[in-house]
Amino acid sequence: MSSNDAERRRSARLHIQIPIFVRGVDAYGDDFLDLCRTLTISAQGACLVIPRSVRANEMLQLTIPAPPPAASGLIPAETPPMQARVKNLQPAGDVHVVGVEFLRPLD
């Protein structure tokens, strides 16, 4: 990556693999819910590895799986799903690498 690319980024990318549920409509028009993983994530978006083809500009719903909440009630029961738009995609063998942009940046 050139220094110009780094300057254009709104936030740093973290190279971390996080399991994530991805819900959406695939390139064939079928609804799906798959357990996938991130390759990178930032406040504005993520790079995902998913087992199916999706269309550019398709909306996806992302949810990070979590164990059952503690009985104390101090921890929220669940994190609400994140809405993301497919910005780019590339086949990689039997999976697809998909770049998404969050509709609302993470804070």
Backbone hydrogen bonds, N-H to C=O, Kabsch-Sander energy under -0.5 kcal/mol:
donor,donor_aa,acceptor,acceptor_aa,energy
6,A,2,S,-1.8
7,E,3,S,-2.0
8,R,4,N,-1.6
9,R,5,D,-1.1
14,L,41,I,-3.0
15,H,13,R,-0.5
16,I,14,L,-1.5
18,I,16,I,-0.7
20,I,36,C,-1.8
21,F,63,T,-3.4
22,V,34,D,-3.0
23,R,61,Q,-2.5
24,G,32,F,-1.9
26,D,30,D,-2.8
27,A,53,S,-2.7
29,G,26,D,-2.1
32,F,24,G,-2.4
34,D,22,V,-2.5
36,C,20,I,-3.4
36,C,34,D,-0.7
37,R,49,V,-1.2
38,T,18,I,-1.6
39,L,40,T,-0.5
39,L,47,C,-3.3
40,T,47,C,-1.0
41,I,14,L,-1.7
42,S,45,G,-3.1
46,A,100,V,-1.7
47,C,40,T,-2.4
48,L,46,A,-0.5
48,L,98,V,-3.2
49,V,37,R,-2.6
50,I,48,L,-0.6
50,I,96,H,-2.7
57,N,86,V,-2.6
58,E,55,R,-1.7
60,L,84,A,-3.3
61,Q,23,R,-2.7
62,L,60,L,-0.5
62,L,82,M,-3.1
63,T,21,F,-2.2
73,G,70,A,-1.1
82,M,62,L,-3.3
84,A,60,L,-2.6
85,R,101,E,-2.7
86,V,58,E,-2.6
87,K,99,G,-3.2
88,N,99,G,-1.5
90,Q,97,V,-1.9
92,A,95,V,-3.0
95,V,92,A,-1.1
96,H,50,I,-2.9
97,V,90,Q,-3.1
98,V,48,L,-2.8
98,V,96,H,-0.6
99,G,88,N,-2.8
100,V,46,A,-2.9
100,V,98,V,-0.5
101,E,85,R,-2.4
102,F,44,Q,-2.9
103,L,83,Q,-2.6
106,L,43,A,-2.8
